[in-house]
């Protein structure tokens, strides 16, 4: 429709152009969305007169498989929607790398100032601690001192053969023997 000139068609074309621009970067971490698209008309049947559109294009975006607040838990209790411009980042981000490798995302976590990343590849856990703009492997969690990657890997392997209940009970027992990691006495096994 080369001769059609209305705001609604323009909005559709802009939305497609935004998506195309984001895809053309070739980066897996580029996010571009059309967040608000309002079309104003004079009457119900008439052509569209003007358009208000908001475009959000961010070169960095990610979603961890899960994340945890430990030291900052008290600061986010009761918050329904976390805003990382105001609220602290999670203390731990967990990436499960069975089909995709998450190492390329680490610079984004560093920019967000996430202190620790745990990676699991289906067999092994690795812990990474932030040091400035990058991460380095570590043998023990800095957020949960005394917790080692092998402890989590062993518990997961045990859950595959003995079930989650037995693995959780054994994991709790292991934690009671680790300085700095004590199971909450209010919980029952």
N, C-alpha and C positions, 0 to 999 in steps of 0.2 A: 504494500500500500504506500507507494512513494509519495502520493499527493495528500495523504491523511496527516493532518497537523493538529493533534490534540494532546493534552497533558497526560491522559491515561496511557496512550501509546508511548509517549516519551518516558513515562515511569517504567514501563515494561522494558523498553530498550536500554534504559540506564541500569536497571537491575541485572539484565543479562550482560551488559558491558562490565559491571563491577565484578560479577562472577568470573567472566572471562579474564579480566585483568589479574585477579587473584590466582587463577590457575596458571596463567602464563609466566608467573615468577619462577615456577618450577620448585619452589620451596614447599616442603610438607607442612611447615608451621605458619603459613600465611592465612589469615582469616579476613574475609571481606564480606560484609553483610549490609543489606539495606534494612535499616532498623525501623524507620517510619516512612510511610508513603501515604499522604493525604491528598486526595483529588477533590477540588472544589468546582461546583457547577452552579449555573444560575437557576435552572429548573431541572426537573427529573429527566426529561427527554433530551435536553440540549447537549451540545458538545461540551467537553471539559475545558474550563477556562484557564486554570492555573494549577500548579502542582507544588507541594512542599515535600522535599525528600531529604532524609538524613542518611549519610553513608558512613559506615564505620569500617575502616580498613586498617588492620593492625598487622605488622610484620611478624609478631610473635603471639602465639596462642597455643595452649595445650590443656589437656585434661588428664591428670594422673589416674591410674587405675583405682587408687584410693589414697587418702592422705589423713594424717592424724595431727591433732593439737595435743601436746603434752605439757610443755612448759608454758605455753600461751593459752591453755584451755580456759583458764579463768577469765581471760579477756574476750572470749568469743561466746561464752555461755549466754544464751538468750537471744543471740543475733540470728535473725531468720535468713538474711542474705549477706554473705561476707563480701565486703568491698576491700580489695587489696590496696586501694589507694589510702584507706583509713585503718583497716584492721590488719593485724599481723599475718604473715604467711603461715601455712601449716609448718609444724616442726619437722614432719617426716612426709615425704611423697613416696609412694610405692608404685613401681613400674613392673608389670609382668611382661617379660619379653619372650613369649612363646613364638609369636609369628612376626613381630616387628622389633627392631632394636631401638631402644630409647636413648642411646648415648647422644644422638643428634639433638635431643631436647634439653640436654643439661645446661646449655647456655641460657635458655629461657628460665629454668629454675633458678639459676644464679642471679639473673636480672630481678627475679621476684624475691630473692634472698631467702630461699628455702634452705634451712641449715643442713638437712640430711636427706639423701635419696637411698631407698632400698630397691635393688633390682633382683628379680627372680627369673631364671631362664628355663624353668621346668625341672631343674635338678639342684641348682646352687643359688644361694643368696650372695649378693655383694652389697656392702654398705659403702656409701660415698659421703664424705663431709665437704661442705663448701669451704673454699679458701679463696676469698676475693671473687673473681669472675669465673672460677672453675671449680671442679670437684676432684678429690683424690680418694682412692680406695682406702678403707680403714678396717682394722680387724675387730673393732668394737664400736657400738653406737655411742655417740656423744650425748644424744638426747636421753637415752636409757642406758646409762653406764653399766657395764657388765654383760649386756646382751651382745652376743656374737652371731654372725650370719649362720654359722653351722648349727646353732641351737634352733633357729627357725626351720632350716632345711630338714633337720632330723625330725622335728615335730610334724612337718608336712609329710615326710616319708612314712612315719608311724601312722598317721591318720589314713593313709592309703591301704595299710595292711590290717590295722587294728580298729579303725574307726575314729571319728572325731572326738567322742567322749573320752576314750582311753588316752588318746594323744594329748588332749587338753589337760587331763588330770596329771599326766606325766610331765607336761610342759610346766604346769603350775608348781609341781614338786621341784623341778629343776630351778625355777625362778626363786624359790625360797632359799636356795643355797647360794644365790648370787648376791653379793653386796651391792646395794643400790637398787635392786629389783626385788621388791617384796610384794607378794600377792596381797590384794586388799582383804583384810581379815573379815570384812563384812560379807564377802562372797562365800558361798558354800561350794564344795567340789562337785 
